Amino acid sequence: MMTLLNIDPSLVDWSRAQFALTAMYHWIFVPITLGILFIIAIMETRYVKTGDPEWKRITKFWMKLFGVNFAIGVATGIILEFEFGTNWSNYSWFVGDIFGAPLAIEGIMAFFLESTFIAIMFFGWNKVSKKMHLTATWLTALGANLSALWILVANGWMQYPVGMAFNPETARNEMLNFWDVFLSPVAVNKFLHTITSGYVVAAIFVIGVSSYFLLRKREVLLAKRSIIISGVFGLMAIFAVIFTGHGSAVQVAQKQPMKLAAMEGLYKGGESAELIGIGILNPKKDVNNQEKPFLFKIGFKGVLSYLINFDKNSFVAGVEDLVHGNPEFGILPAQERINRGKLAIHSLKEYKKALKHEDKTSANMHLKTFEKNFEHLGYGYLEKPEDIVPNVSLVFYSFHIMVIFGTFFVLVFAVFLWLSMTNKIDKLKWGKPLFILGIITIPMSFISSELGWVVAEVGRQPWVVQDLLTVSAGVTDISSASVQTTFWIFAFIFTALLIAEVSIMTRMIKTGPKTKEGGNK
Amino acid sequence: MIKALKKVFKFYYEGFRDMPRWGKTLWTIIILKGLLVFVLVKFIFFPNYLKTNFDSDSERSEYVLDQLTKFSEYDDTIKH
């Protein structure tokens, strides 16, 4: 009879918690950097075109805030790479060649593009020509976004591993086709959805800070101009987020159907599947009982089927279909996949043994069995079929709060933009609550952005590489206590950095921009 | 070539020299954080497990293969 992967569960949980903590703190700093650079570049373009020193003053003010965010955030992501090497050594080895190339490109690109052009951005005023400075600003924006591309391509591969072959002799995946990895539909959608969501956060940050100035009746011109630029930029970005979010959901439905089922709280799949607008999940519901999934819901029949398959009568798989199987729609029961996964692991073990004993016949036989069952490999590390179900309520609520906040942001961008363009924003009788709302929207945008990652990463549990490697198999067999220690060290370091960021930025915002700005040469 | 390098050096030198106070504060944070992350965190708490404990890639492969196959024993009574 089979025995199970008996890694210390607290080690898996602490390793998971540590990675989540690091990634979520890192992501606090990234979205502003991705988006505000484009907003700054647009502002500077206005300055170069008009020669108006007020535009230069505005540009330099936002550049200063970008500088704070960049300085505090830089190198927080590198810790994730340390964690790969220490806490996730099996995983790192397993994915090595696929991750190696994108991450190396990211490192080189981030260093040369960002560091060179950022220096010109900050040191180059009055030392290089206006156009040269503007070019440096645009290239910094492009560089930051391109460096995000590579890590997101790597993440896309974990969600949908393509373009590679697993080498059973080295236990590593080897890249067969760079373009299949780079242009995988999951990676493309993930990159576009993630960076545009960063643009939304940055645009809301600019609107929020501008709201502060309007509330204080200071820097009104700066606030109005900033709201117009970020309002247009943010509105375009949020429509891109909606479009790419839909693209991502279509990919998720095809490649990670369990994640989609969790996002929608869809236990029993079927034709004309319902899209849940809002709902409260029934905490008593699980995959093996007949409880109703919702205590309350507002749903739209057929809409989920239409959005996913462009056919309102089409089938969408639910949690139960994926756990228990649905032969009508060709879905294997998870238990069957677990058995095949165990056969794959067993064949891999026997293949290795046969190679050691130089028994070619046996090695070939086991290799064939392994290759035949490779697509189920990760299931072999699971104990029971229900283990393929992520935390449904966490994924469901994260997804729906993100969508509700996103819809609210459309309204925020539209209202602020319209009021600024019609020159009414500083003359409103009800300005105070609006500006307070503008400020409150800043943390809401961060929450929404973090929830997007919760959906993406919690929704794909238990996989670290979809269907091929579970989190528990990817973790290094080290002491749980050492992971706990570093978890608290990171919690302390990152919290200190966040406090530093917020306090320095708040001080800078309260001080405001320089009173007067001379023209560039 | 040397002239160009001198120009680049002067650009950075003057940039750092004329940096406002907030810029200096941020650089202090960057340097402290760099030391913390790359010296303390990396070398004390986060050695690369496979690089530290094994000398060659073949030993690392062997270890990971063992890790990936050691726990699961296949029940060959299950039909496929």
Interface residues (C-beta under 8 A of the other chain):
Chain A: M1 M2 T3 L4 L5 N6 I7 K64 G67 V68 A71 I72 V74 A75 I78 I79 F82 E83 G85 T86 S89 N90 S92 W93 F94 A119 F122 F123 G124 K127 E169 T170 A171 R172 N339 R340 K342 L343 I345 H346 L348 K349 K352 G380 Y381 A473 T476 D477 I478 S482 T485 T486 I489 I493 L497 A500 I504 M508
Chain B: F11 Y12 E14 G15 F16 W22 G23 T25 L26 W27 I29 I30 K33 G34 L36 V37 F38 V41 K42 F45 F46 P47 N48 Y49 L50 K51 D57 R60 S61 V64 L65 Q67 L68 T69 F71 S72 E73 Y74 D75 D76 I78 H80
